[in-house]
Amino acid sequence: MAVITNEMIRCTYDVGIRVYRGDLTRQDGKAEVHQRTNMHPGSAGDYINALGCMLDGRVYKRTISLFATEYFLERIGQDYGREQQQKAAQAVCAHVQYYRTVNGYLAGADKLAKRYL
């Protein structure tokens, strides 16, 4: 399994925002992340989806790294404000609760999300 680097995560945020705004299709976004960073397109899709869910305040099912969770929350706060950041943190809490039912407790993500609420 390939390591997902911080560079990949930063790229995924930038591209994911463009997908979220409708400037790119999800498929084109995955391809761009892969082309720019060599991140596996499936992983890129998972991270783009998680970002969109965070922005919408919806639960996401695929776990992203703790660095990505914090980076996304920080950038959402910078780019969209505190209210949107709290909405994203609620999505992380929902993900933690979902994940607890299928695979276990994500203590780090839970603690991180609560810090942003």
MMTF fields as JSON, N, C-alpha, C and O atoms, coordinates in Angstrom:
{
  "mmtfVersion": "1.0.0",
  "mmtfProducer": "UNKNOWN",
  "numBonds": 467,
  "numAtoms": 468,
  "numGroups": 117,
  "numChains": 1,
  "numModels": 1,
  "chainsPerModel": [1],
  "groupsPerChain": [117],
  "chainIdList": ["A"],
  "bondAtomList": [4, 2, 8, 6, 12, 10, 16, 14, 20, 18, 24, 22, 28, 26, 32, 30, 36, 34, 40, 38, 44, 42, 48, 46, 52, 50, 56, 54, 60, 58, 64, 62, 68, 66, 72, 70, 76, 74, 80, 78, 84, 82, 88, 86, 92, 90, 96, 94, 100, 98, 104, 102, 108, 106, 112, 110, 116, 114, 120, 118, 124, 122, 128, 126, 132, 130, 136, 134, 140, 138, 144, 142, 148, 146, 152, 150, 156, 154, 160, 158, 164, 162, 168, 166, 172, 170, 176, 174, 180, 178, 184, 182, 188, 186, 192, 190, 196, 194, 200, 198, 204, 202, 208, 206, 212, 210, 216, 214, 220, 218, 224, 222, 228, 226, 232, 230, 236, 234, 240, 238, 244, 242, 248, 246, 252, 250, 256, 254, 260, 258, 264, 262, 268, 266, 272, 270, 276, 274, 280, 278, 284, 282, 288, 286, 292, 290, 296, 294, 300, 298, 304, 302, 308, 306, 312, 310, 316, 314, 320, 318, 324, 322, 328, 326, 332, 330, 336, 334, 340, 338, 344, 342, 348, 346, 352, 350, 356, 354, 360, 358, 364, 362, 368, 366, 372, 370, 376, 374, 380, 378, 384, 382, 388, 386, 392, 390, 396, 394, 400, 398, 404, 402, 408, 406, 412, 410, 416, 414, 420, 418, 424, 422, 428, 426, 432, 430, 436, 434, 440, 438, 444, 442, 448, 446, 452, 450, 456, 454, 460, 458, 464, 462],
  "bondOrderList": [1, 1, 1, 1, 1, 1, 1, 1, 1, 1, 1, 1, 1, 1, 1, 1, 1, 1, 1, 1, 1, 1, 1, 1, 1, 1, 1, 1, 1, 1, 1, 1, 1, 1, 1, 1, 1, 1, 1, 1, 1, 1, 1, 1, 1, 1, 1, 1, 1, 1, 1, 1, 1, 1, 1, 1, 1, 1, 1, 1, 1, 1, 1, 1, 1, 1, 1, 1, 1, 1, 1, 1, 1, 1, 1, 1, 1, 1, 1, 1, 1, 1, 1, 1, 1, 1, 1, 1, 1, 1, 1, 1, 1, 1, 1, 1, 1, 1, 1, 1, 1, 1, 1, 1, 1, 1, 1, 1, 1, 1, 1, 1, 1, 1, 1, 1],
  "groupList": [{"groupName": "MET", "atomNameList": ["N", "CA", "C", "O"], "elementList": ["N", "C", "C", "O"], "formalChargeList": [0, 0, 0, 0], "bondAtomList": [1, 0, 2, 1, 3, 2], "bondOrderList": [1, 1, 2], "singleLetterCode": "M", "chemCompType": "L-PEPTIDE LINKING"}, {"groupName": "ALA", "atomNameList": ["N", "CA", "C", "O"], "elementList": ["N", "C", "C", "O"], "formalChargeList": [0, 0, 0, 0], "bondAtomList": [1, 0, 2, 1, 3, 2], "bondOrderList": [1, 1, 2], "singleLetterCode": "A", "chemCompType": "L-PEPTIDE LINKING"}, {"groupName": "VAL", "atomNameList": ["N", "CA", "C", "O"], "elementList": ["N", "C", "C", "O"], "formalChargeList": [0, 0, 0, 0], "bondAtomList": [1, 0, 2, 1, 3, 2], "bondOrderList": [1, 1, 2], "singleLetterCode": "V", "chemCompType": "L-PEPTIDE LINKING"}, {"groupName": "ILE", "atomNameList": ["N", "CA", "C", "O"], "elementList": ["N", "C", "C", "O"], "formalChargeList": [0, 0, 0, 0], "bondAtomList": [1, 0, 2, 1, 3, 2], "bondOrderList": [1, 1, 2], "singleLetterCode": "I", "chemCompType": "L-PEPTIDE LINKING"}, {"groupName": "THR", "atomNameList": ["N", "CA", "C", "O"], "elementList": ["N", "C", "C", "O"], "formalChargeList": [0, 0, 0, 0], "bondAtomList": [1, 0, 2, 1, 3, 2], "bondOrderList": [1, 1, 2], "singleLetterCode": "T", "chemCompType": "L-PEPTIDE LINKING"}, {"groupName": "ASN", "atomNameList": ["N", "CA", "C", "O"], "elementList": ["N", "C", "C", "O"], "formalChargeList": [0, 0, 0, 0], "bondAtomList": [1, 0, 2, 1, 3, 2], "bondOrderList": [1, 1, 2], "singleLetterCode": "N", "chemCompType": "L-PEPTIDE LINKING"}, {"groupName": "GLU", "atomNameList": ["N", "CA", "C", "O"], "elementList": ["N", "C", "C", "O"], "formalChargeList": [0, 0, 0, 0], "bondAtomList": [1, 0, 2, 1, 3, 2], "bondOrderList": [1, 1, 2], "singleLetterCode": "E", "chemCompType": "L-PEPTIDE LINKING"}, {"groupName": "ARG", "atomNameList": ["N", "CA", "C", "O"], "elementList": ["N", "C", "C", "O"], "formalChargeList": [0, 0, 0, 0], "bondAtomList": [1, 0, 2, 1, 3, 2], "bondOrderList": [1, 1, 2], "singleLetterCode": "R", "chemCompType": "L-PEPTIDE LINKING"}, {"groupName": "CYS", "atomNameList": ["N", "CA", "C", "O"], "elementList": ["N", "C", "C", "O"], "formalChargeList": [0, 0, 0, 0], "bondAtomList": [1, 0, 2, 1, 3, 2], "bondOrderList": [1, 1, 2], "singleLetterCode": "C", "chemCompType": "L-PEPTIDE LINKING"}, {"groupName": "TYR", "atomNameList": ["N", "CA", "C", "O"], "elementList": ["N", "C", "C", "O"], "formalChargeList": [0, 0, 0, 0], "bondAtomList": [1, 0, 2, 1, 3, 2], "bondOrderList": [1, 1, 2], "singleLetterCode": "Y", "chemCompType": "L-PEPTIDE LINKING"}, {"groupName": "ASP", "atomNameList": ["N", "CA", "C", "O"], "elementList": ["N", "C", "C", "O"], "formalChargeList": [0, 0, 0, 0], "bondAtomList": [1, 0, 2, 1, 3, 2], "bondOrderList": [1, 1, 2], "singleLetterCode": "D", "chemCompType": "L-PEPTIDE LINKING"}, {"groupName": "GLY", "atomNameList": ["N", "CA", "C", "O"], "elementList": ["N", "C", "C", "O"], "formalChargeList": [0, 0, 0, 0], "bondAtomList": [1, 0, 2, 1, 3, 2], "bondOrderList": [1, 1, 2], "singleLetterCode": "G", "chemCompType": "PEPTIDE LINKING"}, {"groupName": "LEU", "atomNameList": ["N", "CA", "C", "O"], "elementList": ["N", "C", "C", "O"], "formalChargeList": [0, 0, 0, 0], "bondAtomList": [1, 0, 2, 1, 3, 2], "bondOrderList": [1, 1, 2], "singleLetterCode": "L", "chemCompType": "L-PEPTIDE LINKING"}, {"groupName": "GLN", "atomNameList": ["N", "CA", "C", "O"], "elementList": ["N", "C", "C", "O"], "formalChargeList": [0, 0, 0, 0], "bondAtomList": [1, 0, 2, 1, 3, 2], "bondOrderList": [1, 1, 2], "singleLetterCode": "Q", "chemCompType": "L-PEPTIDE LINKING"}, {"groupName": "LYS", "atomNameList": ["N", "CA", "C", "O"], "elementList": ["N", "C", "C", "O"], "formalChargeList": [0, 0, 0, 0], "bondAtomList": [1, 0, 2, 1, 3, 2], "bondOrderList": [1, 1, 2], "singleLetterCode": "K", "chemCompType": "L-PEPTIDE LINKING"}, {"groupName": "HIS", "atomNameList": ["N", "CA", "C", "O"], "elementList": ["N", "C", "C", "O"], "formalChargeList": [0, 0, 0, 0], "bondAtomList": [1, 0, 2, 1, 3, 2], "bondOrderList": [1, 1, 2], "singleLetterCode": "H", "chemCompType": "L-PEPTIDE LINKING"}, {"groupName": "PRO", "atomNameList": ["N", "CA", "C", "O"], "elementList": ["N", "C", "C", "O"], "formalChargeList": [0, 0, 0, 0], "bondAtomList": [1, 0, 2, 1, 3, 2], "bondOrderList": [1, 1, 2], "singleLetterCode": "P", "chemCompType": "L-PEPTIDE LINKING"}, {"groupName": "SER", "atomNameList": ["N", "CA", "C", "O"], "elementList": ["N", "C", "C", "O"], "formalChargeList": [0, 0, 0, 0], "bondAtomList": [1, 0, 2, 1, 3, 2], "bondOrderList": [1, 1, 2], "singleLetterCode": "S", "chemCompType": "L-PEPTIDE LINKING"}, {"groupName": "PHE", "atomNameList": ["N", "CA", "C", "O"], "elementList": ["N", "C", "C", "O"], "formalChargeList": [0, 0, 0, 0], "bondAtomList": [1, 0, 2, 1, 3, 2], "bondOrderList": [1, 1, 2], "singleLetterCode": "F", "chemCompType": "L-PEPTIDE LINKING"}],
  "groupTypeList": [0, 1, 2, 3, 4, 5, 6, 0, 3, 7, 8, 4, 9, 10, 2, 11, 3, 7, 2, 9, 7, 11, 10, 12, 4, 7, 13, 10, 11, 14, 1, 6, 2, 15, 13, 7, 4, 5, 0, 15, 16, 11, 17, 1, 11, 10, 9, 3, 5, 1, 12, 11, 8, 0, 12, 10, 11, 7, 2, 9, 14, 7, 4, 3, 17, 12, 18, 1, 4, 6, 9, 18, 12, 6, 7, 3, 11, 13, 10, 9, 11, 7, 6, 13, 13, 13, 14, 1, 1, 13, 1, 2, 8, 1, 15, 2, 13, 9, 9, 7, 4, 2, 5, 11, 9, 12, 1, 11, 1, 10, 14, 12, 1, 14, 7, 9, 12],
  "groupIdList": [1, 2, 3, 4, 5, 6, 7, 8, 9, 10, 11, 12, 13, 14, 15, 16, 17, 18, 19, 20, 21, 22, 23, 24, 25, 26, 27, 28, 29, 30, 31, 32, 33, 34, 35, 36, 37, 38, 39, 40, 41, 42, 43, 44, 45, 46, 47, 48, 49, 50, 51, 52, 53, 54, 55, 56, 57, 58, 59, 60, 61, 62, 63, 64, 65, 66, 67, 68, 69, 70, 71, 72, 73, 74, 75, 76, 77, 78, 79, 80, 81, 82, 83, 84, 85, 86, 87, 88, 89, 90, 91, 92, 93, 94, 95, 96, 97, 98, 99, 100, 101, 102, 103, 104, 105, 106, 107, 108, 109, 110, 111, 112, 113, 114, 115, 116, 117],
  "secStructList": [7, 7, 7, 7, 7, 2, 2, 2, 2, 2, 2, 2, 2, 2, 2, 2, 2, 2, 2, 2, 2, 6, 1, 1, 7, 2, 2, 2, 2, 2, 2, 2, 2, 2, 2, 2, 2, 7, 7, 7, 2, 2, 2, 2, 2, 2, 2, 2, 2, 2, 2, 2, 2, 2, 2, 2, 6, 7, 7, 7, 1, 1, 7, 7, 7, 2, 2, 2, 2, 2, 2, 2, 2, 2, 2, 2, 2, 2, 2, 2, 7, 2, 2, 2, 2, 2, 2, 2, 2, 2, 2, 2, 2, 2, 2, 2, 2, 2, 2, 2, 2, 2, 6, 7, 7, 7, 2, 2, 2, 2, 2, 2, 2, 2, 2, 2, 7],
  "xCoordList": [0.839, 0.0, 0.881, 1.789, 0.62, 1.418, 1.079, -0.06, 2.063, 1.885, 1.247, 1.647, 0.267, -0.348, 0.402, 0.378, 1.062, 1.919, 1.133, 0.008, 1.751, 1.145, 0.959, -0.024, 1.896, 1.771, 0.514, -0.215, 0.265, -0.937, -2.198, -3.152, -2.198, -3.359, -3.596, -4.736, -2.545, -2.686, -3.248, -4.124, -2.743, -3.23, -4.698, -5.5, -5.04, -6.411, -7.375, -8.499, -6.956, -7.812, -8.055, -9.198, -6.983, -7.111, -7.987, -8.865, -7.744, -8.532, -9.95, -10.917, -10.073, -11.384, -12.303, -13.511, -11.752, -12.553, -13.086, -14.238, -12.265, -12.711, -13.804, -14.738, -13.69, -14.742, -16.011, -17.095, -15.899, -17.041, -17.782, -19.012, -17.022, -17.631, -18.235, -18.981, -17.913, -18.438, -17.555, -17.966, -16.337, -15.395, -14.758, -14.281, -14.749, -14.196, -15.158, -15.859, -15.19, -15.932, -15.093, -13.884, -15.732, -14.998, -13.953, -12.829, -14.331, -13.406, -12.184, -11.052, -12.414, -11.295, -10.447, -9.226, -11.091, -10.353, -9.433, -8.271, -9.964, -9.139, -7.945, -6.823, -8.203, -7.128, -6.079, -4.883, -6.515, -5.557, -4.687, -3.474, -5.302, -4.516, -3.505, -2.34, -3.938, -3.037, -1.89, -0.729, -2.216, -1.186, -0.19, 1.012, -0.679, 0.191, 1.011, 2.12, 0.476, 1.151, 1.401, 2.098, 0.844, 0.915, 0.097, 0.312, -0.826, -1.738, -2.672, -3.122, -2.961, -3.857, -5.212, -5.733, -5.786, -7.057, -8.183, -9.025, -8.204, -9.226, -9.093, -10.087, -7.863, -7.627, -7.967, -8.578, -7.57, -7.894, -9.406, -9.886, -10.146, -11.603, -12.155, -13.088, -11.584, -12.024, -11.796, -12.658, -10.652, -10.322, -11.17, -11.619, -11.391, -12.257, -13.675, -14.322, -14.15, -15.492, -15.582, -16.554, -14.588, -14.6, -14.643, -15.367, -13.874, -13.871, -15.258, -15.756, -15.874, -17.216, -18.221, -19.069, -18.13, -19.023, -18.784, -19.731, -17.532, -17.219, -17.832, -18.415, -17.701, -18.253, -19.777, -20.369, -20.41, -21.868, -22.367, -23.568, -21.44, -21.835, -22.446, -23.256, -22.057, -22.602, -21.561, -20.357, -22.039, -21.153, -20.444, -21.043, -19.177, -18.445, -18.025, -17.835, -17.881, -17.685, -16.23, -15.851, -15.417, -14.018, -13.153, -13.244, -12.322, -11.466, -10.304, -9.684, -10.027, -8.861, -7.875, -8.234, -6.653, -5.625, -5.945, -6.688, -5.374, -5.554, -4.978, -5.56, -3.837, -3.268, -4.261, -4.477, -4.866, -5.821, -7.036, -7.519, -7.524, -8.687, -8.393, -9.187, -7.253, -6.897, -6.622, -7.042, -5.921, -5.616, -6.912, -7.067, -7.837, -9.115, -9.88, -10.407, -9.949, -10.658, -10.024, -10.728, -8.703, -8.003, -8.285, -8.636, -8.123, -8.325, -9.781, -10.048, -10.711, -12.125, -12.373, -13.089, -11.791, -11.931, -11.337, -11.943, -10.159, -9.508, -10.287, -10.449, -10.764, -11.393, -12.877, -13.394, -13.576, -15.029, -15.558, -16.75, -14.701, -15.131, -15.432, -15.512, -15.594, -15.769, -17.039, -17.021, -18.128, -19.387, -19.259, -19.717, -18.639, -18.444, -17.471, -17.625, -16.478, -15.517, -16.215, -15.916, -17.132, -17.875, -18.781, -18.937, -19.369, -20.183, -19.325, -19.758, -18.116, -17.189, -16.796, -16.696, -16.575, -16.225, -17.371, -17.13, -18.609, -19.762, -19.758, -20.123, -19.344, -19.243, -18.182, -18.36, -17.084, -16.046, -16.6, -16.35, -17.341, -17.965, -18.908, -18.941, -19.668, -20.58, -19.794, -20.215, -18.656, -17.808, -17.279, -17.263, -16.851, -16.346, -17.433, -17.163, -18.649, -19.755, -20.064, -20.293, -20.072, -20.283, -19.195, -19.492, -17.943, -16.812, -16.821, -16.414, -17.284, -17.359, -18.267, -18.022, -19.301, -20.242, -19.691, -20.168, -18.705, -18.204, -16.783, -16.413, -15.977, -14.574, -13.863, -12.782, -14.402, -13.708, -13.737, -14.275, -13.151, -13.183, -11.978, -10.841, -12.222, -11.165, -10.942, -11.419, -10.215, -10.036, -9.398, -9.83, -8.384, -7.699, -8.609, -8.612, -9.378, -10.308, -11.406, -11.822, -11.874, -12.919, -12.417, -13.102, -11.24, -10.65, -10.438, -10.718, -9.947, -9.694, -10.989, -11.044, -12.024, -13.311, -13.873, -14.361, -13.804, -14.363, -13.606, -14.178, -12.332, -11.542, -12.045, -11.903, -12.636, -13.114, -14.585, -15.09, -15.269, -16.704, -16.898, -18.033],
  "yCoordList": [-1.183, 0.0, 1.242, 1.362, 2.147, 3.36, 4.351, 4.426, 5.088, 6.098, 7.34, 7.79, 7.876, 9.138, 10.256, 10.362, 11.082, 12.128, 13.406, 13.583, 14.287, 15.582, 16.39, 17.117, 16.263, 16.952, 16.483, 17.296, 15.193, 14.648, 15.217, 15.567, 15.306, 15.814, 17.279, 17.684, 18.073, 19.495, 19.653, 20.483, 18.86, 18.889, 18.467, 19.073, 17.435, 16.938, 18.001, 18.105, 18.782, 19.865, 20.875, 21.232, 21.33, 22.342, 21.856, 22.578, 20.648, 20.08, 19.772, 20.008, 19.25, 18.914, 20.12, 19.999, 21.269, 22.497, 22.826, 23.234, 22.651, 22.906, 21.922, 22.29, 20.674, 19.687, 20.106, 20.073, 20.491, 20.888, 22.072, 22.113, 23.033, 24.213, 23.903, 24.712, 22.73, 22.359, 22.774, 22.688, 23.226, 23.619, 22.41, 22.51, 21.284, 20.03, 18.9, 18.963, 17.868, 16.669, 15.901, 16.107, 15.03, 14.206, 13.362, 13.207, 12.822, 11.999, 12.807, 12.335, 14.021, 14.884, 15.292, 15.414, 15.5, 15.846, 14.714, 14.942, 13.491, 12.328, 12.214, 11.95, 12.416, 12.314, 13.396, 13.135, 14.604, 15.693, 15.427, 15.628, 14.978, 14.661, 13.562, 13.652, 12.546, 11.459, 11.982, 11.635, 12.8, 13.335, 14.214, 14.144, 15.042, 15.977, 15.331, 15.783, 14.261, 13.727, 12.229, 11.695, 11.548, 10.095, 9.384, 8.201, 10.094, 9.469, 8.546, 8.9, 7.375, 6.44, 7.13, 7.755, 7.03, 7.701, 7.301, 8.13, 6.048, 5.626, 6.359, 6.798, 6.488, 7.231, 8.704, 9.322, 9.262, 10.665, 10.868, 11.854, 9.947, 10.028, 9.978, 10.711, 9.115, 9.013, 10.326, 10.773, 10.933, 12.187, 13.34, 14.184, 13.381, 14.411, 14.261, 15.252, 13.037, 12.785, 13.205, 13.846, 12.854, 13.227, 14.747, 15.271, 15.445, 16.903, 17.456, 18.34, 16.946, 17.4, 17.14, 17.986, 15.977, 15.657, 16.593, 17.033, 16.892, 17.813, 19.186, 19.805, 19.654, 20.956, 20.972, 22.008, 19.836, 19.737, 19.351, 19.392, 18.975, 18.541, 17.153, 16.839, 16.309, 14.948, 13.922, 14.174, 12.768, 11.672, 11.141, 11.042, 10.805, 10.121, 8.769, 8.599, 7.802, 6.411, 5.948, 5.029, 6.553, 6.144, 7.03, 8.257, 6.413, 7.149, 7.795, 7.184, 9.036, 9.742, 9.906, 9.725, 10.245, 10.353, 11.486, 12.413, 11.39, 12.427, 13.753, 14.811, 13.697, 14.928, 15.557, 16.768, 14.744, 15.264, 15.86, 16.925, 15.184, 15.693, 17.069, 17.996, 17.199, 18.493, 19.534, 20.684, 19.143, 20.084, 20.587, 21.787, 19.682, 20.073, 21.007, 22.025, 20.682, 21.538, 22.928, 23.937, 22.972, 24.261, 25.1, 26.276, 24.473, 25.204, 25.632, 26.727, 24.782, 25.158, 26.394, 27.308, 26.42, 27.592, 28.84, 29.91, 28.712, 29.851, 30.331, 31.532, 29.381, 29.718, 30.05, 30.827, 29.462, 29.596, 30.11, 30.39, 30.238, 30.8, 29.757, 28.557, 30.266, 29.426, 28.58, 27.414, 29.151, 28.398, 27.173, 26.081, 27.37, 26.249, 25.23, 24.027, 25.707, 24.819, 23.944, 22.755, 24.52, 23.746, 22.716, 21.601, 23.087, 22.139, 20.963, 19.812, 21.254, 20.198, 19.324, 18.104, 19.941, 19.175, 18.251, 17.147, 18.685, 17.829, 16.615, 15.513, 16.823, 15.696, 14.706, 13.495, 15.216, 14.329, 13.538, 12.338, 14.192, 13.485, 12.394, 11.294, 12.697, 11.702, 10.535, 9.384, 10.827, 9.767, 8.882, 7.656, 9.506, 8.752, 7.815, 6.652, 8.318, 7.487, 6.356, 5.221, 6.653, 5.613, 4.546, 3.352, 4.978, 4.056, 3.17, 2.009, 3.731, 2.972, 1.748, 0.712, 1.862, 0.754, -0.336, -1.469, -0.02, -1.01, -1.485, -2.576, -0.694, -1.08, -0.661, -1.182, 0.231, 0.647, 2.145, 2.882, 2.582, 3.983, 4.733, 4.291, 5.86, 6.73, 7.865, 8.983, 7.556, 8.505, 9.809, 10.888, 9.72, 10.923, 11.837, 13.049, 11.274, 12.069, 12.661, 13.8, 11.896, 12.391, 13.576, 14.594, 13.453, 14.534, 15.773, 16.896, 15.555, 16.644, 17.367, 18.596, 16.62, 17.218, 18.056, 19.165, 17.53, 18.246, 19.532, 20.493, 19.561, 20.775, 21.896, 23.074, 21.531, 22.527, 22.879, 23.783, 22.181, 22.481, 23.697, 24.084],
  "zCoordList": [0.0, 0.0, 0.0, 0.822, -0.901, -1.029, 0.084, 0.545, 0.492, 1.526, 0.909, -0.165, 1.592, 1.171, 1.876, 3.103, 1.088, 1.633, 1.921, 1.454, 2.699, 2.986, 1.702, 1.559, 0.779, -0.515, -1.249, -1.818, -1.237, -1.879, -1.241, -1.937, 0.071, 0.792, 0.462, 0.234, 0.434, 0.088, -1.327, -1.567, -2.245, -3.621, -3.671, -4.382, -2.921, -2.916, -2.393, -2.883, -1.418, -0.936, -2.054, -2.338, -2.683, -3.735, -4.885, -5.357, -5.323, -6.426, -5.947, -6.671, -4.738, -4.194, -4.076, -4.278, -3.756, -3.699, -5.093, -5.238, -6.098, -7.475, -7.882, -8.594, -7.435, -7.699, -6.963, -7.545, -5.719, -4.905, -5.528, -5.53, -6.057, -6.689, -8.053, -8.605, -8.598, -9.906, -11.061, -12.218, -10.764, -11.813, -12.492, -13.623, -11.813, -12.335, -11.987, -10.977, -12.824, -12.445, -11.426, -11.326, -10.686, -9.715, -10.437, -9.96, -11.588, -12.369, -12.801, -12.693, -13.288, -13.7, -12.494, -12.6, -11.359, -10.148, -9.709, -9.376, -9.712, -9.354, -10.298, -9.868, -11.588, -12.585, -12.371, -12.503, -12.041, -11.823, -10.6, -10.643, -9.519, -8.319, -8.647, -8.258, -9.346, -9.727, -10.599, -10.38, -11.569, -12.47, -11.721, -11.978, -10.797, -10.088, -8.984, -8.696, -8.349, -7.158, -7.198, -6.335, -8.183, -8.294, -7.207, -6.944, -6.585, -5.629, -6.419, -7.509, -5.874, -6.542, -6.761, -5.837, -7.956, -8.228, -7.271, -6.926, -6.846, -5.889, -4.565, -3.987, -4.09, -2.847, -3.031, -2.158, -4.166, -4.442, -4.398, -3.84, -4.978, -4.956, -3.547, -3.217, -2.705, -1.311, -0.566, 0.191, -0.778, -0.089, -0.613, 0.163, -1.925, -2.504, -1.96, -1.621, -1.878, -1.346, 0.119, 0.517, 0.919, 2.338, 2.489, 3.336, 1.675, 1.734, 1.4, 2.096, 0.353, -0.003, 1.101, 1.388, 1.721, 2.836, 4.014, 4.665, 4.282, 5.366, 5.08, 5.97, 3.856, 3.492, 3.581, 3.884, 3.321, 3.393, 4.787, 5.051, 5.681, 7.011, 7.028, 7.9, 6.057, 5.941, 6.371, 6.303, 6.811, 7.183, 5.935, 4.864, 6.085, 5.025, 5.562, 6.767, 4.657, 5.082, 5.015, 5.741, 4.174, 4.048, 4.932, 4.871, 5.746, 6.665, 5.919, 5.048, 6.281, 5.757, 6.909, 8.072, 6.585, 7.622, 8.6, 8.28, 9.779, 10.786, 10.296, 10.538, 9.608, 9.046, 8.072, 8.106, 7.204, 6.222, 6.923, 6.538, 7.938, 8.671, 9.239, 9.082, 9.898, 10.477, 9.403, 9.531, 8.346, 7.265, 6.628, 6.403, 6.339, 5.739, 6.675, 6.227, 7.956, 8.901, 8.988, 9.008, 9.038, 9.096, 7.853, 7.944, 6.695, 5.433, 5.25, 4.756, 5.641, 5.552, 6.419, 6.01, 7.598, 8.469, 7.839, 7.888, 7.248, 6.597, 5.375, 5.16, 4.583, 3.305, 3.408, 2.605, 4.4, 4.462, 5.797, 5.916, 6.793, 8.068, 9.131, 8.867, 10.331, 11.522, 11.468, 11.861, 10.991, 10.946, 10.029, 10.368, 8.881, 7.947, 8.533, 8.323, 9.261, 9.91, 10.95, 11.06, 11.704, 12.698, 12.024, 12.522, 10.907, 10.134, 9.68, 9.74, 9.23, 8.805, 9.987, 9.854, 11.143, 12.344, 12.742, 13.232, 12.539, 12.816, 11.888, 12.297, 10.635, 9.696, 10.164, 10.033, 10.709, 11.245, 12.427, 12.539, 13.297, 14.428, 13.925, 14.477, 12.886, 12.313, 11.728, 11.839, 11.106, 10.572, 11.705, 11.588, 12.788, 13.941, 14.464, 14.766, 14.57, 15.059, 14.078, 14.496, 12.792, 11.78, 11.888, 11.934, 11.927, 11.927, 13.175, 13.135, 14.253, 15.513, 15.357, 15.975, 14.541, 14.355, 13.44, 13.484, 12.618, 11.659, 11.928, 11.495, 12.63, 12.726, 14.004, 14.282, 14.776, 15.99, 16.173, 15.346, 17.263, 17.664, 17.117, 17.282, 16.471, 15.945, 16.947, 16.757, 18.005, 19.105, 18.644, 19.05, 17.806, 17.349, 16.553, 16.768, 15.64, 14.828, 15.701, 15.491, 16.675, 17.574, 18.376, 18.478, 18.94, 19.732, 18.859, 19.279, 17.653, 16.729, 16.375, 16.425, 16.02, 15.646, 16.789, 16.572, 17.986, 19.149, 19.416, 19.929, 19.075, 19.236, 18.328, 18.657, 17.179, 16.221, 16.399, 15.734, 17.282, 17.495, 18.382, 18.659]
}
